[in-house]
Amino acid sequence: MFKTLVKSTLSAALASTLLTFTAQADEIKVGGKNFTEQLLLAEITSELLEAKGFDVAKLDGMGTSVLRAAQENGQVDIYWEYTGTSLITFNKIEDKLTAEETYAKVKELDAQVGITWLDASNANNTYALAVRAADDKGLSTLSDLAAAYNGDTAPKMGVNAEFPKRPDGLPGLEETYGFDIGRKDIAPMQSGLIYDALKGGQVDVGLVFATDGRIAAFDFKVLADDKGFFPAYAITPTIRTEVLEAHPEIGVLLNGVSAVLTDDLMQSLNARVDVDKETIEDVASSFLAEQGLI
């Protein structure tokens, strides 16, 4: 009787362990960076996959390099990346490419490290520098900004922690436009705080993202990239290839999200969080329902 009980107990424990292992093996890990748009995309992806029966773990709030490394080593299965970021930051390609060429190149190169780029959306969240429209300091283009730094005036620039270090950020911008900004003229802060600092006059120029809803809401003027420095940053879902091969339906679902994203739509979603103060969860849920995705 005792042996039977022990055997039964061990069998139950083994079955429980196997079920737990299977659930963990099938869990889809969705990553995201640490700003509004990325938090939204991670939530949209998580809610969509959960609605379709997947077990999801959401791992957002990461920096760019940490998130990419997590995907390469299997700690993150899916996240939305920007084509220009992969081209320049991850793959060190500095050639001037069209949006289509950029997508094709990162798709080709990242396949070599087990990452598949799904369909690119029509939302291009490129870096940009903006000023207050009502107090633009006479600046309209990035060439104007370079002239200001090379002249007697040096605008205070609000940037995030990554921008001064990235080749597609300040170092490349300085080289392309021929200026050198002093450390005293840079105000580093979290990405989300730049908009309030620019609006409130604590900085004269601020790093913004083209799909951010606060650009219009705060009456900012985006400086024209007249030398075409910034590459295309098409918002695109990326997935570990082995996960896509095991669950090809995920590719279909995420391509459905890509198909409806545009600059205007992304700006409106971001504004609902940053300006109207709706929750990430509420905006994601209503987006999925309004677009007929769930």
N, C-alpha and C positions, 0 to 999 in steps of 0.2 A: 504493500500500500504506500509506504514511504517513498520507495523508488518511483512508483507511478506518479506520486505527487511532485517529486523533484523533477522528473522528466517533463511533466505537464507544465510546471513553473518555468523550467528552462526553455521549453518550446514557446511558451507565451512571451517570455522575455526576448527570445530571438526574433519572434515575429514582430514584436513591437520595435526592436532595433532596426529590423529590415524596413519596416514601414517608415520609420523616422528617416533612415538613410535615403530611401526612395524619394520622400518628400523634399529632403534637402537637395538631392541631386536634381530634382525637377524645378527647384526654386529659381525664378528669374530675378537677377539682381540688376536693378535699374539705378543708374548713377546720375548725378547732376552737379553743376558748379554752384557757386555761392552768390548768385544774384537772381533777381526776380524772374527774368525770362527762363533761366535754367531750372529754377525751382518749379515754375509752371510746367515746363516740358516734362520734367521728371514726374510730376504729379499726374499730368495728362496720360503719360505712358503707363504709369502704375495702375491708374483707375481703369484704363482701357483693357489692359491685360487681365486684371482681376475680374472685370466684367465678362471676359471671354474664358474664364475658368482657370487662369494661371495663378500659381502661388508666387507672390511678388515680395521682394525685399527692396525697399527704397533707401538708397545711400546717397543723399545729396549734400550740398554745402561744401564741396571739395574745391581746391584750387585746380587749375588746368593741368599742370604737370602731374600732380598726384592722381587725378582722375584718369588721365591717359595711362599712367603706369598701372593703375588698378585694373583697367580693362585688359592691358597686355598680359598681366599675370593671372587673370581669371577671377579677380575679386569683384569686378563689375562686368556684367554681360552687355548692357545696352546703355548708351547715353547719346544725347544730341550734341554734335560737334559742328564747328564752323570750318568750311573748306579751306579758307585762308590760314586758319590756325594750324591745321595739319600740314599744309604746304610749306609754310615758313618755319613754324616753331618746332614741329616734330620731324619733318623731312628735310629741313634746311635748303629748300629750293627758293632761290631769290629771283628767278627769271620772271619777267612780266608776262603773265598769262591771262587769257580771257577767263570769264566765269566758267565756261564749258571746259576749257583746257585745265583749269584748276581742279574741277571735280574729277575729270578723267585721270589726272595725275595722282591725286591722293587716293582714288579708288584702286589704282594700279599698285602704288607703293605700299599702302596699308594692308593690302591682301597678303603681302609677304610676311606680315607679322600676325596673321590670323584675324584681321578685322575687315569686315565687309561694310562698305558704304551703301546704304539703301538709296531710294530716290531723293534727290535734292529738292527742297521746297523753293518757292519763289520769294521767300523772305531772306533778305540779305542784311544781316546785322553787323555791318562794317563798323570799325572804329571811326570816330569823327571827333573834331574839336569844335566847341560851340562857345558863343558869347551871348550876353544879354542883348536882345534886339534893341532895347531902348538905350543901351549904353555899350555900343559895340567897339568903342575905341578906334573907330575908323577901319576896322578889320572886316574883310569880306572873303579872303582866300588864305590858304596856308602860306602862300608867298608873302602876303601882307604880314602875317604873323612872324615869319622868318625875318623880315625887314625890321620889325619892331625889336626883336631880340638883338639884331645886329646894329641897331641904332641907339638912341638915348633912352628909350623906354623899354622896360622888360616886364611884360604882363605876368602876373602870378598865375601859374597853371595848376589846377587841381587834377591829380591823376590817381589811379589805383596802384597797388603794390607791384603789379606785373608790368605795367606799361613802360617804365623806365628801363626794364631789363630785356624786353622781348625784341627780337630783330624786326618784327612787324609793328613795333611800337616806337618809342622815342628815339633809340639809336638810329634806326633806319630813316625815320622822319628827318632827323637832324642832318644826316648825310645827303638825303635827296634834296632837301631845301636849303642846305648850306648855312646852318646856324648852330649855335652851341648855347644851350640854356644852362644857366648856373644853378647850382644846388639850392641856393637861397630863393630862387624863383619857382621852385617846385613845392607843391603842398600835397604830400601823399596822404591818402585816406581810403576808406572803403568805397567801393564803386557807387553804392547807393547814396552816400553822403555828398558826393561831388555835386549832384543836382541842386541840393539845398544850399550848399556853399556858394555855387555860382548864382543862384537866384538871390541869395542874401548879400552878395557883394564881397564875400570873404576871399574869393578868387576872381580873376578877370576872364580866364579861359578855363573851360572844363572838358575833360575827356568824357564823351558820351557814346552811347551805342545807338546806331541809326534806327533801331526798332523800338526804342524806349518811348513810352507814351508821355513822359514828362517834357520832352523837347517842345512839343506843341503846347502843352498845358502851362508851361512856365515861360512861354514866349521867348525861346532861345533861337538864335540864328546860327546855323551850322556853317562853318567856314568851308568853302569849296576846296576840294583836293585837286588843285589846278595842274599838278604834275602827275596825277594818277598814282600816288604812292601806295595807298591801301588796296590790297587785293580784294577779291570777292570773298564774302564770308557767308555763303549760303548755309542756312540752318538745315542740318541733315542728320537723320538717325544713323548711328553706327552700332554694329552688333558683332560680337565674337562669331566668327564663321562657323565654329563647331556647334554653337547654340542655334544659329540659323538653320544649319543642316538638320539638326534634331527637331526643330520646330519651325518649318518653313512658313507656317501660317502667321508667325509673328511679323515676318517681312511684309506680308500682305496688309496686316493691320497698320503697321507704322507707315507704310507707303500711302495708306489712306489718309493719315494725318498730314503727311508732307504735301499731299495734293491740294489741301485747302489753305495752307499757310501762305500768307502774303505779308508784305511790309505793313500795310494798313491794318490787317487783322492782328498781327503780332503787337503793333503799337497799341491797339485798343485793349487787348488782353492785359498787356503790361500796365496800361494806365488804370485799369480797373483795380489793380492791386496797389500801385504806388500813389495814385492820385485819389481814387474813390475809396481806398482802404477796404476793399473786399478781401476775403481770405483767398489764399492760393487754392484751397480745396473747392471753394464755391465757384471760383472762376473756371477751374479745370472741369468740374462736373457740368457746368452750364455749357461750356464750349463743346464738350463731347455730345451732349444732348442736342444742342442747336444744330450741330453739323451732321447729326444722324449717325454718329460713329458708334453709339451704344444704344 
